[in-house]
């Protein structure tokens, strides 16, 4: 039987959770159905960062440029990121057209830097069916809204990672509602998680926060909150895993407030699961997430969760006092009250089990089942 070729488009300048979702999605198709041949377009060798994992999972890489020039392109700041997009567009326009014309994959699933393939879709006709995968909460300026409204008329469908995002896109009326599909991200590979969380780490008796050190993750608020809590409990310890543009600002706050023993920056961790497994609790203070991979990863590690009521993801994933604890975003008093619940709640095991059950929606197999229906046109 002839294989159905599925290509993934997801170039990135800095590794984020979406990269793992792309790899897991491609892997899930080939793992559970031999009819699919999954390939990731390796635009400028950025997926070399995950070379070992991709080879192990036998995912094809389609290389545009073998030289990784991503480290020379800026990605922080409005104007710098637009400059990088212009470079992407110039270097990617012709090669992407050629590969779609020559290889004629049945589907192209678009994750990141979606404007380039969508503009190409408007200008040309392809046998390939385009699927826009909304990855993260979409910020739609006038240009992007206009582009989506035109291009989405020619797309096969648009998939959303949460119900909240799906309803938001519906309200914008940018695409025929019948094309909108709910598709949970493939966050959890159970076998992989079990193996990764076995690693021994040196930290004990700590809470954990994870993410790029950016304004979105709101770590300065978290540090202020921990500063208040430490006044009553000097033994509180928080690890923050991640790198980013706010690292100096956060480090200065820690040093200026003499919190070096209470807040520890441990940098980006390739394997975060042992840190989650051994944490007293996972804390997310983000201003927005969609859906919030780390919430799901914490759930599968049986780690209790305290999260902001950020829209669209966390507010949908964590139900207060059912499968975690939720505080009002940027509200220090509410944070402190719910942190106390996290520390002292008597039915914590029940809450942890409720969250464990919920995370099953985000396994590779459940993702495959839904995506297979979408690709086979069997999804209502």
SVG drawing of the C-alpha trace seen along z (x, -y; Angstrom):
<svg xmlns="http://www.w3.org/2000/svg" viewBox="-20 -47 47 49">
<polyline fill="none" stroke="black" stroke-width="0.4" points="0.0,0.0 1.3,-3.5 2.3,-5.6 0.5,-8.8 3.2,-11.5 2.7,-14.0 5.1,-16.9 5.5,-19.2 6.5,-22.8 7.8,-24.2 11.0,-26.3 12.2,-27.9 14.9,-30.2 14.7,-29.1 13.5,-25.6 10.0,-25.7 7.5,-23.1 6.0,-23.2 9.1,-21.5 8.5,-18.5 4.9,-18.4 5.9,-18.3 8.2,-15.4 5.7,-13.5 2.9,-14.1 5.0,-12.9 6.1,-9.9 2.6,-9.0 1.4,-8.7 4.2,-6.3 4.1,-4.4 0.4,-3.5 -0.2,-3.4 2.2,-2.1 0.2,-3.9 1.7,-7.2 5.2,-8.4 6.0,-11.4 8.6,-14.0 9.7,-17.2 11.1,-20.0 14.4,-20.9 14.5,-24.5 18.0,-25.6 19.1,-22.6 17.3,-23.7 16.0,-20.2 19.6,-19.1 19.1,-19.9 16.8,-16.9 18.9,-14.7 19.2,-11.7 15.5,-11.7 14.4,-12.0 16.7,-9.2 15.5,-7.0 11.9,-7.6 12.8,-7.1 11.3,-10.4 12.4,-11.7 14.1,-15.1 13.9,-17.1 16.8,-19.5 16.7,-23.0 20.0,-24.4 22.7,-22.4 24.2,-25.5 22.5,-26.5 22.3,-30.2 19.6,-30.5 22.1,-31.4 22.9,-34.6 19.3,-35.7 17.7,-37.8 14.4,-36.6 13.9,-39.0 12.1,-42.2 9.4,-43.2 11.6,-44.7 14.4,-42.1 11.9,-39.2 10.4,-40.9 13.9,-41.1 14.4,-37.4 11.0,-36.6 12.1,-38.6 15.2,-36.4 13.0,-33.3 10.7,-34.5 13.5,-35.3 15.4,-32.0 12.3,-29.8 10.0,-31.0 11.4,-29.2 12.6,-26.0 9.2,-25.4 7.4,-25.8 9.8,-23.5 9.5,-20.8 5.7,-20.9 5.6,-20.7 8.2,-17.9 7.3,-15.7 3.6,-16.4 2.9,-15.3 -0.7,-14.6 -0.7,-17.0 1.4,-19.9 0.8,-20.6 1.9,-24.1 3.0,-24.9 5.3,-27.8 6.1,-30.8 2.9,-30.1 2.8,-33.3 5.3,-31.9 3.3,-28.7 0.0,-30.6 1.2,-33.3 2.5,-30.5 -0.9,-28.8 -2.6,-32.1 -0.3,-32.5 -0.2,-29.0 -2.3,-25.8 -1.0,-22.6 -2.2,-19.0 -1.1,-19.1 -3.7,-19.9 -2.6,-22.5 -3.5,-22.2 -2.9,-25.1 -2.0,-23.9 -2.5,-26.8 0.4,-26.4 -0.1,-28.7 -2.4,-31.6 -2.5,-33.5 -1.8,-37.2 -3.6,-38.5 -2.7,-42.0 -4.4,-43.5 -1.9,-41.9 -2.2,-38.4 -6.0,-38.6 -6.2,-39.6 -3.8,-36.8 -5.7,-34.2 -9.0,-35.3 -7.8,-34.9 -5.6,-31.8 -7.9,-29.8 -10.4,-29.6 -7.9,-27.3 -6.8,-25.3 -8.1,-21.8 -8.7,-22.5 -7.5,-24.4 -6.7,-22.5 -6.7,-24.1 -5.0,-22.8 -7.8,-23.8 -11.6,-24.4 -11.0,-28.0 -8.8,-28.7 -11.3,-27.0 -14.1,-29.1 -12.0,-32.3 -11.2,-31.5 -14.9,-30.9 -15.8,-34.3 -13.3,-36.0 -15.1,-34.5 -11.9,-34.0 -12.6,-30.5 -15.6,-28.3 -16.5,-26.8 -16.7,-23.3 -12.9,-23.5 -12.1,-24.0 -11.0,-20.9 -10.0,-20.3 -6.7,-18.4 -4.9,-18.0 -1.1,-18.1 0.8,-14.8 2.6,-15.9 2.9,-12.5 4.9,-9.5 4.4,-7.2 7.4,-5.0 9.7,-7.9 8.5,-9.7 9.0,-6.6 12.6,-6.3 13.5,-9.9 12.2,-10.5 14.6,-7.8 17.5,-10.1 19.0,-11.1 19.2,-14.8 20.8,-16.6 18.0,-18.8 15.5,-18.0 12.5,-19.6 11.7,-22.2 9.0,-23.7 9.6,-24.0 8.8,-26.4 9.7,-25.8 9.8,-28.0 11.7,-30.6 12.6,-33.6 10.3,-35.9 7.6,-38.4 4.9,-35.8 6.0,-33.4 5.8,-36.1 8.7,-34.9 9.3,-38.3 5.8,-38.1 6.7,-34.6 9.9,-35.8 7.9,-38.6 5.4,-36.1 8.2,-33.8 9.8,-36.8 6.5,-37.4 6.2,-33.7 9.8,-33.4 9.0,-36.0 6.9,-33.3 8.8,-30.3 12.5,-30.7 12.9,-27.1 10.9,-27.5 13.0,-26.6 12.0,-27.3 13.9,-26.0 13.4,-27.9 14.4,-25.9 14.9,-27.9 16.9,-30.5 15.8,-33.8 16.0,-37.5 14.8,-38.3 17.6,-36.1 19.6,-39.2 16.5,-40.9 15.5,-37.9 19.0,-37.2 19.3,-40.9 15.9,-40.6 17.1,-37.4 20.4,-39.0 19.0,-42.4 16.5,-40.7 18.9,-38.2 16.9,-35.2 19.8,-33.1 19.0,-30.2 15.3,-30.3 15.2,-30.9 17.7,-29.0 18.0,-29.4 19.1,-26.0 19.0,-27.0 17.5,-25.1 17.1,-21.3 16.9,-18.9 15.2,-16.4 12.8,-18.1 11.0,-14.9 13.2,-14.0 12.9,-17.6 9.1,-17.3 8.9,-13.9 10.8,-15.0 9.2,-18.4 6.8,-19.1 4.7,-21.0 4.9,-22.7 4.0,-26.4 3.0,-28.2 2.5,-31.9 2.2,-32.5 0.1,-35.3 -1.1,-33.0 -0.4,-29.4 -2.1,-27.2 -2.3,-24.6 0.6,-24.6 2.7,-21.5 4.4,-21.7 1.0,-21.4 0.4,-18.1 4.0,-16.9 3.5,-17.7 0.3,-15.7 1.8,-12.6 4.6,-12.8 2.0,-13.0 3.2,-16.4 0.6,-18.7 0.0,-21.9 -0.5,-25.6 -1.3,-27.7 -2.5,-31.2 -6.0,-31.3 -4.3,-32.2 -6.5,-32.0 -6.8,-30.0 -4.9,-26.9 -4.4,-26.7 -7.9,-27.9 -9.2,-25.0 -6.8,-22.3 -6.7,-23.0 -10.0,-23.1 -9.5,-24.7 -9.5,-22.2 -10.3,-19.3 -7.1,-18.5 -4.9,-21.4 -5.0,-24.8 -5.6,-28.0 -4.9,-31.7 -6.0,-34.9 -3.3,-36.0 -0.9,-38.7 -2.7,-38.6 -0.2,-38.2 -2.7,-37.6 -4.6,-35.0 -1.3,-33.3 -0.3,-33.1 -3.7,-31.7 -3.5,-29.0 0.1,-28.2 -0.9,-27.5 -3.5,-25.1 -0.8,-23.4 1.3,-22.9 -1.4,-21.9 -4.4,-20.3 -5.4,-17.0 -6.9,-15.5 -3.8,-16.1 -3.6,-12.5 -7.1,-12.7 -6.3,-16.0 -3.1,-14.4 -5.1,-11.3 -7.7,-13.6 -5.0,-15.4 -3.3,-12.1 -6.6,-11.0 -6.9,-14.3 -3.4,-14.1 -4.4,-10.9 -6.1,-13.2 -2.6,-14.4 -1.0,-11.0 0.6,-10.1 -2.1,-7.5 -5.1,-9.8 -3.5,-12.5 -3.0,-9.9 -6.6,-8.7 -8.0,-12.2 -5.4,-13.3 -6.0,-10.1 -9.7,-10.9 -8.9,-14.4 -6.6,-13.2 -9.1,-10.5 -11.9,-13.0 -13.8,-11.1 -13.9,-13.9 -17.1,-15.8"/>
</svg>
